[in-house]
């Protein structure tokens, strides 16, 4: 006896919504086909149709609006077990927004079934029309006159779907879903649904506003994914040996602030590695604009005796500020108890600030490394040798070590 495909969760849809009818048809189809819930992967989308996740006792993946076909394609391509079945669910809004993802999935023709719940509108945001709203439905709303809807069934067929169809009558849902699921390759099934809150009130009205489309079939063989054994990425992970000591007793937060091209991200990575070699837990994360080659560059490093479960750094213990770009981004983090180390051209002055001519001595690209070396030598947070050890594997290790050994 196969397990139930649906959970005992209450349907989250508005009273009278057609989506519940489709969900029950999906469950019935899989039960009649003999599928176990854990052999099914449901990939859903944003929108009312995306509320289905907790209803299914299957594997579920929830994606961004319109991206469900791309996610489903990725899941299907990663499955080595051909007894598993990937079902993508999205509404007419999601199908419109993610049309290119849908067509690409059809073109690739991997074994995926896409079910489009078409209630002719965007039900979650107030009933706006979608790209699949029919001409008759738009005439009712007096919008988009003369602008035809997408025929998603024909588009999928032309893109290469093995099977695509539009079904209006709920009486035909279960058999149509079974046919789509059993078809090897990419299948699209557009299923009509009512939206009593913003759209059609009764199922029988669908015949007047939608037109059923018999299955369009392509005699294509489903594309099989070739699985190739490749070395694990973990094989390339550098093993950091704990062989130094640190004076940190609890948790220590470091912020590095500068500009693109100033070596901020590299310096943070090296500092985190040095901390690990000193027996500490460490995290490192960076922030910079999408332009990458210009603007600010910020990095945060946390060094801790205990495992780090939260990487937020609202009150850093030390902030390195190397440029005006960096200063603008971190000035709100500067507190009286925070140690500030800056390049002296910034002309900042306070009791908790140390300024040195880092960039003049070693250049802009190495200034932050020089600053870290200065901080290490004055605090003994971690041994300087641990920092050098982190640098040595780098292809420019000689230049980097020279920068931290240059006297200020």
C-alpha positions, 0 to 999 in steps of 0.5 A: 500500500502506497503512502498518501501523497498529501499531508493532513494540512488544511488547504490554504486557498480562498473558499471556492478556489480551483487550486484545491481541485488541482491539488487533489487531482495531482494526489489522485494521479500519483496514487493511481500511478503507484508512486511513493511520496518520497519518489516525487519532488515538487518544485513550486513558484511564488503566487497562490499556486506556491502555497502548495508546499506544505500540502504534499508529503513529498520532497518540495523546493520553493523558488523565486517567481517564474524560476520554478522550471529552471529549478526543476530542470536542475533537480532533474539533471542532478537525479541519478535515480530515474524512478524519481519524478520532478513536478514543477508547479506555477501559476499563469503569472509565474509562467509569464514572468519566467517564460524564458525559463519555461521555454528553455526547459522545454528545449532541453527536454529533460524528464520534467512535468510542468503544471500551470495553474491558470486562473487568468490573473495574479491572485496574490497581488489583487487580480491583475491580468497575466500574460495568459489571461484570455481575450474574452477575460480581458474584454470583461475587464476592459483592458489590453484590447487588441493585445493577444495572450501567450498560447503557452501550450503552443509555445512549449510545443514549438520549443520542443516539449514532448507533450503540451496541453490545456485542460479546462474540465476538472473531470479530465485533470487526473487522467491528463496529469497521469499522461503528462507524468508518464510521458518521458521528457518535458511535458506541460499541462495548463490546468484551468482554475477559478479565482472567486476573489478576483476572477471567475466565480464558477467552474462552468464559466471557464468554458466561456473564457478559455479554450481547451487544447488537445495534447500537442505531441513531439516525437522527441526522445527525452534527453538523458543526462550523462553522469561523470565522476569528477574529483570532489571540490573538498579535495582542493580545500587547504588543510589548516593545522592548529600549531600556534597560540592566541590570547583571545579568550572569547570572541573578537571582531575585525572590520577591514574597510578600504577601496576596490583593488586595495587587497581588503578581501585577501587580507581578511581571508589571510587573517581568518586562516591565521586565526584558525592556525592559532586554534580559533574558529573563524569566519570571513565575509565581504561586501563590495559593489557589483562594479567590483573594480571601483568603490568600497571594499569591506570585510568582516572577520570573527575570531572565536574560542567557541563555535560561531553560530552568528556572523553578525558584527555590530560592535567590532573590536577593531576597525582598519580604515584605509580609504575614504570609501571605506570610512563612509561605509563603516563610520556608523560602527565606530564606538568609543571602545573600538580600536581604530587603525587608519592610514594617516592621510585620512586625518582622523583623531581620537584617543582610540585611533592609531594612524600610520603611513601604511600606504606611503611605506608599502603602497595602496595594495599592501597597506592593509596587510601592513596595518594588520601586522602593526596591530598584531605586533601591538596586541599579540591577538595572534602570533605574527608567524601565524599571519606569515604562515597564512601568506606563504602559499600565495603566489605573491607571498614574497611581496606580501611578506615584504610588505608586513616586514617593512618598518613603519 
